[in-house]
């Protein structure tokens, strides 16, 4: 009898421990809501995406709250809506999350903090989130950790005998970006930029085209594709995408952050292609007070490149 009691206690302990393992898993219905919200977001149907997020939140407070703010961050990333970004940061602070969902909440908060000029705070928040993902066996959680860990290993790559797992992190992100229906844009985008940093622009281009196969015509992914084409010196193709991007953004969002990103890229594309008059034509647009008002929101690497080459 005593042995049976001990066995029962042990089995209950195992069941309790297994049930307490942190996870990003959702019920099938809730996961479908997230997948549909991702598809709507990548198709620029932000209102639909937010409605799906609210429905998820009615069933799962924590995950739904995180999703609502992932949508808001996507609105900022596309339309340059800084108010949406700031609101996402404020609301992520209040989300009632646990386990890996709290880690994802903090991961997104770290991004917002970095984008709003709090880079040190953002790095610390991202680090704390990544550590929560580190020991998970779930592919999606390991992919979130890989985004952080890749750049940590890169920053210490000069240290003798320091382990460098960057190739493993790239492989994890590649796999997750293909297999995760709900998080694939969050994995694919940093993966592309990692290959960009490695100057493997051909791989970056293939990955951007993979993204466009999943989200045809997505304007953010098109700009990323243009970046790869530019680095591959396929100037006419890069310019064609950026010209259309500038026109489309000007019509859809006005002179927004991504409109100006297109303008800045066209300056250097035409300069490097030897079309100085075209470069000057686009450079003249930067004299606008609307550009000066948003200058602080421009990508640092792009601005640094243009300033270093005296193209601004």
C-alpha positions in Angstrom: 0.0 0.0 0.0 2.8 2.4 1.0 4.6 1.7 -2.2 1.5 2.3 -4.3 1.0 5.7 -2.5 4.6 6.7 -3.3 4.1 5.6 -6.9 1.0 7.7 -7.1 2.7 10.7 -5.6 5.6 10.4 -8.0 3.3 10.1 -11.0 1.4 13.2 -9.9 4.6 15.1 -9.4 5.7 14.2 -13.0 2.4 15.2 -14.4 2.5 18.5 -12.5 6.1 19.2 -13.6 5.2 18.4 -17.3 2.2 20.6 -17.1 4.3 23.5 -15.7 6.9 23.5 -18.5 6.7 27.0 -20.1 5.3 26.9 -23.6 4.0 29.0 -26.4 1.5 26.5 -27.4 -2.2 27.5 -27.8 -5.3 25.5 -28.4 -6.0 24.7 -32.1 -8.7 27.4 -32.3 -6.5 30.1 -30.6 -3.5 29.2 -32.8 -5.7 29.6 -35.9 -6.7 33.1 -34.7 -3.0 34.1 -34.5 -2.2 32.6 -37.9 -5.1 34.4 -39.5 -4.0 37.7 -37.8 -0.5 37.2 -39.2 -1.8 36.7 -42.7 -4.1 39.8 -42.3 -1.2 41.9 -41.0 1.1 40.9 -43.9 -1.7 41.7 -46.3 -2.0 45.2 -44.7 -5.5 44.4 -43.3 -4.6 45.8 -39.9 -8.2 46.3 -38.9 -9.0 42.6 -39.5 -5.8 41.6 -37.7 -6.8 43.6 -34.7 -10.3 42.1 -34.6 -8.8 38.6 -34.6 -6.4 39.7 -31.8 -9.3 41.0 -29.7 -11.1 37.7 -30.3 -8.0 35.8 -29.1 -7.8 38.1 -26.1 -11.4 37.3 -25.1 -10.3 33.6 -24.9 -6.7 34.1 -23.7 -5.9 37.4 -22.1 -2.1 37.2 -22.2 -1.5 35.9 -25.7 -4.3 38.1 -27.1 -2.7 41.2 -25.5 0.7 40.4 -27.0 -0.9 39.8 -30.4 -2.7 43.2 -30.3 0.6 44.9 -29.8 2.4 42.9 -32.4 -0.2 44.2 -34.8 0.4 47.8 -33.6 4.2 47.4 -34.1 3.6 46.1 -37.6 1.5 49.2 -38.3 4.4 51.3 -37.3 6.9 49.2 -39.3 4.8 49.7 -42.4 3.1 53.0 -42.2 5.6 54.8 -39.9 2.8 55.4 -37.3 5.0 56.3 -34.3 1.9 56.7 -32.2 1.0 53.1 -32.7 4.6 52.1 -31.7 4.4 54.2 -28.5 0.9 52.8 -27.7 2.2 49.3 -28.1 5.0 50.0 -25.6 2.6 51.4 -23.1 0.1 48.5 -23.4 2.8 45.8 -23.4 3.8 47.0 -20.0 0.3 46.1 -18.8 -0.3 42.7 -20.5 -1.0 40.0 -18.0 1.2 37.2 -19.2 3.1 34.2 -17.8 5.9 31.9 -18.8 7.0 32.1 -22.4 4.2 34.5 -23.2 5.7 36.9 -20.7 9.1 36.4 -22.4 7.5 37.2 -25.8 5.9 40.3 -24.3 9.3 41.5 -23.0 10.9 40.6 -26.3 8.5 42.9 -28.1 9.0 45.6 -25.4 12.7 45.5 -26.0 12.1 46.2 -29.7 9.8 49.2 -28.9 12.3 50.6 -26.4 15.1 50.3 -28.9 13.1 52.0 -31.6 12.1 54.9 -29.3 15.6 55.8 -28.4 16.1 53.7 -25.2 18.7 51.4 -26.7 20.4 50.3 -23.5 17.1 49.6 -21.7 15.8 47.8 -24.8 18.9 45.6 -24.9 18.5 44.7 -21.2 14.8 43.9 -21.7 15.6 41.8 -24.8 18.3 39.9 -22.9 15.9 39.0 -20.0 13.3 37.8 -22.5 15.9 35.7 -24.5 17.1 34.0 -21.4 13.6 32.7 -20.7 13.5 31.2 -24.2 17.0 29.7 -24.0 16.2 26.3 -22.4 13.0 25.6 -24.3 12.7 22.6 -26.6 10.1 24.4 -28.8 11.3 25.5 -32.2 9.6 28.9 -32.0 11.0 29.7 -28.5 14.5 28.6 -29.7 14.2 30.9 -32.7 13.4 33.9 -30.5 16.5 33.0 -28.4 18.5 32.7 -31.6 17.7 36.3 -32.7 19.4 37.5 -29.5 22.1 34.9 -29.3 23.3 35.4 -32.9 24.3 39.0 -32.2 25.9 38.2 -28.8 28.1 35.6 -30.5 28.9 38.0 -33.3 30.0 40.7 -30.8 32.4 38.2 -29.1 33.6 36.6 -32.3 37.1 38.2 -31.9 37.6 36.5 -28.5 40.0 33.5 -28.8 38.5 30.1 -28.0 35.0 31.7 -27.5 32.3 29.3 -28.9 30.5 30.6 -31.9 27.1 29.1 -32.6 26.0 31.6 -35.2 25.5 29.0 -38.0 23.3 26.9 -35.6 21.2 30.0 -34.9 20.8 30.7 -38.6 19.6 27.2 -39.1 17.1 27.5 -36.3 15.7 30.7 -37.7 15.6 29.3 -41.2 13.6 26.3 -40.0 11.3 28.3 -37.8 10.6 30.9 -40.5 9.4 28.0 -42.7 7.5 26.0 -40.2 5.9 28.6 -38.0 2.7 29.9 -39.6 2.1 32.5 -36.8 5.6 33.9 -36.2 7.3 33.5 -39.6 7.7 37.3 -40.3 9.3 37.7 -36.9 11.8 35.1 -37.7 12.4 35.7 -41.4 13.1 39.4 -41.2 16.0 39.2 -38.7 17.3 36.1 -40.6 17.6 38.2 -43.8 19.5 40.9 -42.1 21.9 38.4 -40.5 22.8 37.2 -44.0 23.0 40.9 -45.1 25.5 41.5 -42.3 27.5 38.5 -43.5 27.4 40.1 -47.0 25.6 37.0 -48.3 23.3 39.1 -50.3 22.3 36.3 -52.7 20.9 34.3 -49.7 19.3 37.5 -48.4 17.5 38.0 -51.7 16.3 34.4 -51.8 14.9 34.8 -48.3 13.2 38.0 -49.2 11.6 36.3 -52.2 10.5 33.5 -49.9 8.7 36.2 -47.8 7.1 37.7 -50.8 5.9 34.2 -51.9 4.0 34.1 -48.5 2.9 37.7 -48.6 2.8 38.9 -52.2 3.4 42.6 -52.6 4.1 43.2 -49.0 5.8 46.7 -49.1 8.2 46.1 -46.2 9.5 42.9 -47.8 9.8 44.6 -51.1 12.0 47.3 -49.6 14.1 44.5 -48.1 14.4 42.9 -51.5 15.5 46.2 -53.0 18.3 46.4 -50.4 19.6 43.0 -51.4 19.4 43.9 -55.1 21.3 47.1 -54.5 24.1 45.2 -52.7 24.2 42.8 -55.6 24.7 45.8 -57.9 21.4 45.1 -59.7 20.8 48.8 -59.7 18.0 49.0 -62.3 15.9 46.3 -60.4 16.5 48.0 -57.0 15.6 51.4 -58.4 12.4 50.1 -59.9 11.2 48.7 -56.6 12.2 51.9 -54.7 10.6 54.2 -57.2 7.3 52.3 -57.0 7.7 52.1 -53.2 8.1 55.8 -52.9 5.1 56.5 -55.1 2.9 53.9 -53.3 3.9 55.1 -49.8 3.4 58.8 -50.7 -0.1 57.9 -51.9 -1.0 55.6 -49.0 0.7 57.2 -46.0 2.1 60.5 -47.1 5.7 61.4 -46.6 6.2 58.7 -43.9 9.3 56.9 -42.7 9.3 54.3 -45.4 8.7 56.9 -48.1 11.8 58.6 -47.0 13.7 55.3 -46.8 12.9 54.8 -50.4 14.1 58.3 -51.2 17.4 57.8 -49.3 18.0 54.5 -51.1 17.3 56.0 -54.5 20.0 58.6 -53.8 22.7 56.0 -53.3 21.3 53.6 -55.9 21.4 56.2 -58.7 24.8 57.5 -57.4 26.4 54.1 -57.5 24.8 53.4 -60.9 26.5 56.5 -62.3 23.2 58.4 -62.8 24.2 61.5 -61.0 21.3 63.6 -62.3 18.8 61.1 -61.0 20.6 60.9 -57.7 20.5 64.7 -57.4 16.8 64.8 -58.2 16.0 62.5 -55.3 18.5 64.2 -53.1 16.7 67.5 -53.5 13.6 66.0 -51.9 15.5 65.7 -48.6 15.5 69.5 -48.2 11.8 69.2 -47.2 11.0 70.1 -43.6 8.9 66.9 -43.5 12.1 64.9 -43.9 13.9 66.9 -41.2 11.1 66.2 -38.8 11.5 62.4 -39.3 15.3 62.3 -39.7 15.7 60.8 -36.2 13.5 57.8 -37.2 15.6 56.9 -40.2 17.6 53.6 -40.1 21.0 54.5 -38.5 23.0 52.3 -40.9 21.5 53.9 -44.0 22.1 57.4 -42.7 25.6 56.6 -41.7 26.4 55.2 -45.1 25.0 58.3 -46.9 26.7 60.7 -44.5 30.1 58.9 -44.8 29.9 59.1 -48.5 28.8 62.7 -48.4 25.5 61.9 -50.3 23.3 63.9 -47.9 
